[in-house]
């Protein structure tokens, strides 16, 4: 075992399909009858808002979902939260769990 390890890549990948959703909503809005337009306009506004969120915020939400499922109500970056996160996702390294927990705490602040 070496003292110098290669850094582990982040285990949680954020998939941004919001641009595709935004494009599909815009296309649907162009061809929509008047009765459907208000709902599609609202959906488009929500999708555009979501499309601009950074990866760290999305990973933070992922962490909070795991902590909520385990019944954890305290800070996302507490030692207990990191332990719960690693139990919920056994493939996470300690460094990854700490990084994600800090992102979640920052998103909650």
C-alpha positions as CSV (number, residue, x, y, z in Angstrom):
1,X,0.0,0.0,0.0
2,X,1.4,3.4,-1.0
3,X,1.3,6.6,0.9
4,X,0.8,8.4,-2.4
5,X,-2.5,7.5,-3.9
6,X,-4.1,8.8,-7.0
7,X,-7.1,11.0,-6.2
8,X,-10.4,9.1,-6.5
9,X,-12.8,10.5,-9.1
10,X,-16.2,11.7,-7.9
11,X,-18.6,8.8,-7.7
12,X,-21.8,10.7,-8.3
13,X,-22.1,11.9,-11.8
14,X,-24.5,14.7,-12.5
15,X,-26.5,14.2,-15.8
16,X,-27.8,17.4,-17.2
17,X,-30.7,16.7,-19.5
18,X,-32.4,19.9,-18.7
19,X,-31.3,21.6,-21.9
20,X,-33.1,18.8,-23.9
21,X,-36.2,19.3,-21.7
22,X,-36.1,23.0,-22.3
23,X,-35.8,22.5,-26.1
24,X,-38.7,20.1,-26.1
25,X,-40.9,22.4,-24.1
26,X,-40.1,25.3,-26.4
27,X,-41.0,23.2,-29.4
28,X,-44.2,22.1,-27.8
29,X,-45.0,25.7,-26.8
30,X,-44.7,26.9,-30.4
31,X,-47.3,24.4,-31.6
32,X,-49.6,24.5,-28.5
33,X,-53.2,25.7,-28.6
34,X,-54.0,28.7,-26.4
35,X,-55.5,26.5,-23.7
36,X,-52.2,24.6,-23.1
37,X,-49.9,27.6,-23.4
38,X,-50.0,28.8,-19.7
39,X,-49.1,25.3,-18.4
40,X,-46.3,24.9,-20.9
41,X,-44.9,28.4,-20.2
42,X,-44.8,27.6,-16.5
43,X,-43.1,24.3,-17.1
44,X,-40.6,26.0,-19.4
45,X,-39.8,28.6,-16.7
46,X,-39.2,25.8,-14.2
47,X,-37.0,23.8,-16.6
48,X,-34.9,26.9,-17.4
49,X,-34.4,27.6,-13.7
50,X,-33.3,24.0,-13.1
51,X,-30.9,23.9,-16.1
52,X,-28.6,26.6,-14.6
53,X,-27.9,24.8,-11.3
54,X,-24.3,23.8,-10.7
55,X,-23.2,20.2,-10.2
56,X,-22.3,20.7,-6.5
57,X,-25.9,21.8,-5.8
58,X,-27.3,18.8,-7.5
59,X,-24.9,16.5,-5.6
60,X,-25.9,18.3,-2.4
61,X,-29.6,17.5,-3.2
62,X,-28.6,13.8,-3.8
63,X,-26.9,13.7,-0.4
64,X,-29.9,15.3,1.4
65,X,-32.2,12.7,-0.2
66,X,-30.0,9.9,1.2
67,X,-29.8,11.5,4.6
68,X,-33.6,12.1,4.7
69,X,-34.3,8.5,3.7
70,X,-32.1,7.4,6.7
71,X,-34.0,9.8,9.0
72,X,-31.1,12.2,9.6
73,X,-32.3,15.7,10.4
74,X,-29.0,17.3,11.5
75,X,-26.4,19.1,9.5
76,X,-25.4,17.4,6.2
77,X,-21.7,17.7,7.0
78,X,-21.7,16.2,10.5
79,X,-19.7,13.1,11.3
80,X,-23.0,11.2,11.8
81,X,-24.2,12.3,8.4
82,X,-21.0,11.2,6.6
83,X,-21.3,7.8,8.4
84,X,-24.9,7.5,7.3
85,X,-24.0,8.5,3.7
86,X,-21.2,5.9,3.5
87,X,-23.6,3.2,4.8
88,X,-26.2,4.2,2.3
89,X,-23.7,4.2,-0.5
90,X,-21.0,1.7,0.4
91,X,-18.9,2.5,-2.7
92,X,-18.1,6.0,-1.6
93,X,-14.7,6.7,-0.2
94,X,-14.4,8.8,2.9
95,X,-13.0,11.7,0.9
96,X,-16.0,11.5,-1.6
97,X,-18.5,11.4,1.3
98,X,-16.9,14.4,3.0
99,X,-16.8,16.4,-0.3
100,X,-20.5,15.6,-1.0
101,X,-21.5,16.4,2.5
102,X,-19.8,19.8,2.4
103,X,-21.6,20.5,-0.9
104,X,-24.9,19.6,0.7
105,X,-24.2,21.8,3.7
106,X,-23.3,24.7,1.4
107,X,-26.5,24.3,-0.6
108,X,-28.6,24.3,2.6
109,X,-26.9,27.5,3.9
